[in-house]
Amino acid sequence: MTYDHIGVAPISPALGAEITGVDLGADLGNEVFSEIHRAFVAHSVIFFRGQTITPEQQIAFARRFGPLSEIPFITPWADHPEIVRVIKEADEGAKFNFGGSWHSDFSFLPRPPMASMLYAVELPPVGGDTLWASMYSAYERLSDGMRRLLDGLQVVHSGLGAYKRSEDLRSMKTVTDARAETEVLHPAVRTHPDSGRKALFIDPAYSRRFADMTEAESAPLLNWLHEQAVQPENCIRFRWTPGTLAIWDNRCLEHWALNDYAGHRREMHRITIAGERPYH
């Protein structure tokens, strides 16, 4: 795959690329954005370092990918309701961490987000990295027999475990929402609408059980699949630098925000891009 207007440096064979030659604060022509979108589909998560952008510019860039969606259960930024400020203050310790487990953003919604965008505003001197895992790779490394089994299964997703709790960061408040108790059915394997590739669509944060099975019956296979999905060859670990913007594809990735920077402040600006109902 060649690009005429941007530089694309893959991070690993499974996922991830750094994009160069782009100023996200400038007006991007359609040809430039088309190449950015092509790189996004090809690599699942792309990174732009050294960007200086306003919230308005971040919102405008996110809208190039599609309509924006609300972020449920979390109070947005009053000045820019499209953005959630993901903040952990230096004195808040290690008890709670937003995004601190493997998950695909809000998979418990009937139409989970297509993508999430995160812009690094303030970072600790070390720590606060993010891990991503390719669910394409996780699915493709399974045996033919396991893929046939999963192709016919549906999974019950729920936000109950993650969003029905009282711990809050000082600057991030969860909002009571009955949707946390709603159960939604999605295929265990979904087909990506742009790439046509199949990806596992399960995660330990929100996948409760297989349809028509109990949690106890489902747990051995779900746990095994979770373990396989995050094997090192399926993953990258990204070290943020100030001014880095990332956009990742929730339809084929899981991610984990590491919580290893107690005593330091971290602020990220996050936008969610609306998606479609998953299909097999």
PyMOL commands that set and color helices and strands:
alter all, ss='L'
color gray80, all
select helices_A, chain A and resi 30-43+55-65+135-140+144-151+160-163+178-181+215-229+232-234
alter helices_A, ss='H'
color red, helices_A
select strands_A, chain A and resi 7-10+17-20+45-48+84-88+115-122+130-134+154-157+184-187+189-191+198-200+207-210+235-238+245-249+253-257+266-273
alter strands_A, ss='S'
color yellow, strands_A
deselect
rebuild
show_as cartoon
